[in-house]
Amino acid sequence: MGEGKSVGRLVEVHGLQNATHFNGKVGEIAKFLPHRQRYEVQFYQGGAPSGSASIAPENLCVLRKKSTLVSGKPFKRKVNYFPTILKKQD
């Protein structure tokens, strides 16, 4: 699946070594940053945007295929790890 199709997916951040405060946070993919090979993830608090971060695919786990965060309470069923979903097709 291409990077453009990932916009809107809910993800949970995990495995960060430096910015550990993002680990466990849930956000929504806003866009793919091709020059950095990362995803811009938008975070919410109380239903309102509360910041964003540029995160590598190996540090994202998909919670739901497509959605928008509503009231900051996303559906928390982990689907699988992001690199598997976004594997490039040759």
N, C-alpha and C positions, 0 to 999 in steps of 0.2 A: 504494500500500500504506500502511496506517495505521501510526502510530507504535507502537502496541501490538504489532504483528506483528514489529517489529524486535528485540525482546528476544531475546537468545541469539545474535544474529549476531556473527560475528568481524569485526573491523575493524582497519585500520591507520591510525594518525594521521599526517597530513601537513600541511604548509603553515602551521603555527603560527608566529607572529612573536614572541610574548612567552614562552610556555612551550615553548621549542624542545626541551627535554629529552624531551618526549613524542613528537616527530616520529620516525617509524619504529617506534614501539612498537605492539604488537598487543594488543588487548583484546577484551572481550566486552560488548555492549550490556546494561546492567543495567536501565535504564528511560529513558523520555522525560520531560523536565522541561518541561511546556507553558508555564509562566510565563516560562521563559528561552529557549524554542525551541532547546534543546540536549539532548544525550544524555549520560547518566551512563555512563561506560565504566569497567569493572572490569579492572584489569591483574593479571597473575599472574607469579610468579617461582618456578620449580621446582615448579609445580603448585599453589602456595598463593597466595591473594590477597595482592597487594602494594601496594594503593592504588587510588584511582579519581580520575577527573577529569570535569568537565562540558565537553563539546566540541561545537562547532557542526557541523551535518551536512556543510557544505562542506569540513570538515577531516577527514572520515572516508572511507575506501575499504573497501568490503566485500571480505573475503577468502573467505568461504564463507557460504552462505545461512543455515544454522542449525547450531549445534554448541556444545560446551562445550570449553573449553581443557583438554587433558589433558597433564600433565607439562610445561606451558609450551611445548609444541611444536605450534602450530597449523598447519593446512594453509595454505600461503602462496601460493595461486593467486588473484590479484586478479580479481574478477568485474567490477565497475564502480564508479563513484563513487556514494556514498550519496544525494545529492539526487535522482538519477534514479530510484532504487528507491523512495524515500519521497515521490515527487510526490503531492500531495493531489489527490484526485478530487473534482470539483465535482458 
